[in-house]
C-alpha cells in the first residue's frame, strides 16, 4: 500500500480502453491514492474529479497538500490510542473482565478529488 503501488494501479487503469475506466476509485490508504492521483493526472491523461473521483483513507497531511487535494476518510487516531491504552490497563487489572468491542466512527473529508470546484 505504497505510492508506487498506486502509480502502478493508475497505469493499469489508463492502459484499458477509455470506455472501461471506472467512474471512481477508493484506495486502501492515502499513499496509494496519491500514487493513483499522480499516475492519472500526469500529462493530463485523466481529469480528477471530472472523469474519475478518487478517495483515500487515513487523512495524512500530504492528502490536503496534493496538486488535487485528496478526499479521504479520517479515523479518530487519538481516541483509538487512548481507548486501547485504557482497555489494556483495565484488562491487566482484571483478567476476568469481559472483552468488549469498541466502534469508532470515521469521518468523510471531502476535497477536490471527489468534488469539482463550483
C-alpha positions as CSV (number, residue, x, y, z in Angstrom):
1,X,0.0,0.0,0.0
2,X,2.5,2.5,-1.3
3,X,2.7,5.4,-3.7
4,X,4.5,3.1,-6.2
5,X,1.6,0.6,-6.0
6,X,-0.9,3.4,-6.6
7,X,1.1,4.6,-9.6
8,X,1.1,1.1,-11.0
9,X,-2.7,0.7,-10.4
10,X,-3.2,4.0,-12.3
11,X,-1.0,2.8,-15.1
12,X,-3.2,-0.3,-15.4
13,X,-6.4,1.8,-15.5
14,X,-5.0,4.0,-18.2
15,X,-3.9,1.0,-20.3
16,X,-7.6,0.0,-20.6
17,X,-9.9,1.4,-23.3
18,X,-11.4,4.7,-22.1
19,X,-14.9,3.2,-22.1
20,X,-13.7,0.8,-19.4
21,X,-12.3,3.4,-17.0
22,X,-14.1,3.5,-13.6
23,X,-16.1,6.5,-12.5
24,X,-14.5,6.4,-9.1
25,X,-11.7,4.7,-7.1
26,X,-11.2,4.1,-3.4
27,X,-7.7,3.4,-2.3
28,X,-6.9,1.5,0.9
29,X,-4.8,4.4,2.2
30,X,-3.8,7.9,1.2
31,X,-0.3,7.0,0.0
32,X,-1.8,4.6,-2.6
33,X,-4.4,7.2,-3.5
34,X,-1.6,9.8,-4.0
35,X,0.2,7.4,-6.3
36,X,-3.0,6.8,-8.3
37,X,-3.6,10.6,-8.5
38,X,-0.1,11.1,-9.8
39,X,-0.5,8.4,-12.4
40,X,-3.9,9.6,-13.5
41,X,-3.2,13.3,-13.9
42,X,0.4,13.4,-15.2
43,X,0.2,14.7,-18.7
44,X,-3.5,15.5,-18.2
45,X,-4.4,12.0,-19.2
46,X,-7.4,11.9,-16.9
47,X,-9.0,14.7,-15.1
48,X,-9.7,14.2,-11.4
49,X,-12.5,14.5,-10.3
50,X,-14.3,15.4,-13.6
51,X,-13.5,12.0,-15.2
52,X,-12.8,9.9,-12.1
53,X,-13.4,10.6,-8.4
54,X,-10.7,9.4,-6.1
55,X,-10.7,8.9,-2.3
56,X,-8.1,7.6,0.1
57,X,-8.1,6.6,3.8
58,X,-6.1,8.0,6.8
59,X,-6.1,11.8,6.1
60,X,-2.3,12.1,6.2
61,X,-1.0,15.7,5.9
62,X,0.0,15.2,2.2
63,X,-3.6,14.5,1.3
64,X,-4.6,18.1,1.7
65,X,-1.4,19.3,0.0
66,X,-1.6,17.3,-3.2
67,X,-1.9,19.1,-6.6
68,X,-5.6,17.9,-6.5
69,X,-6.4,17.8,-2.8
70,X,-7.4,14.3,-1.9
71,X,-10.7,13.4,-0.4
72,X,-10.2,10.9,2.4
73,X,-11.7,9.0,5.3
74,X,-10.3,10.2,8.7
75,X,-10.4,7.9,11.7
76,X,-10.0,9.2,15.2
77,X,-6.4,8.1,15.9
78,X,-6.0,9.7,19.3
79,X,-9.3,8.4,20.5
80,X,-8.4,4.9,19.3
81,X,-5.0,5.1,21.1
82,X,-6.5,6.4,24.3
83,X,-9.2,3.7,24.3
84,X,-6.7,1.0,23.5
85,X,-4.5,2.1,26.5
86,X,-7.4,2.3,28.8
87,X,-8.7,-1.1,27.8
88,X,-5.2,-2.6,28.2
89,X,-4.9,-1.2,31.7
90,X,-8.4,-2.3,32.7
91,X,-7.9,-5.8,31.4
92,X,-4.5,-6.1,33.0
93,X,-6.1,-5.1,36.4
94,X,-8.9,-7.7,35.9
95,X,-8.1,-10.8,33.8
96,X,-11.8,-11.9,34.2
97,X,-13.1,-8.7,32.5
98,X,-15.4,-9.5,29.6
99,X,-13.9,-8.5,26.3
100,X,-15.8,-5.7,24.6
101,X,-15.8,-4.2,21.2
102,X,-15.5,-0.5,20.5
103,X,-16.5,1.0,17.3
104,X,-15.0,4.3,16.2
105,X,-17.0,6.3,13.6
106,X,-14.9,7.5,10.6
107,X,-15.3,11.0,9.1
108,X,-15.5,11.8,5.4
109,X,-13.2,14.7,4.5
110,X,-14.4,16.0,1.1
111,X,-11.7,17.7,-1.0
112,X,-11.2,18.4,-4.7
113,X,-10.5,14.8,-5.8
114,X,-14.3,13.9,-5.4
115,X,-15.9,17.3,-5.7
116,X,-15.2,19.6,-8.6
117,X,-15.0,23.3,-7.7
118,X,-18.2,25.3,-8.0
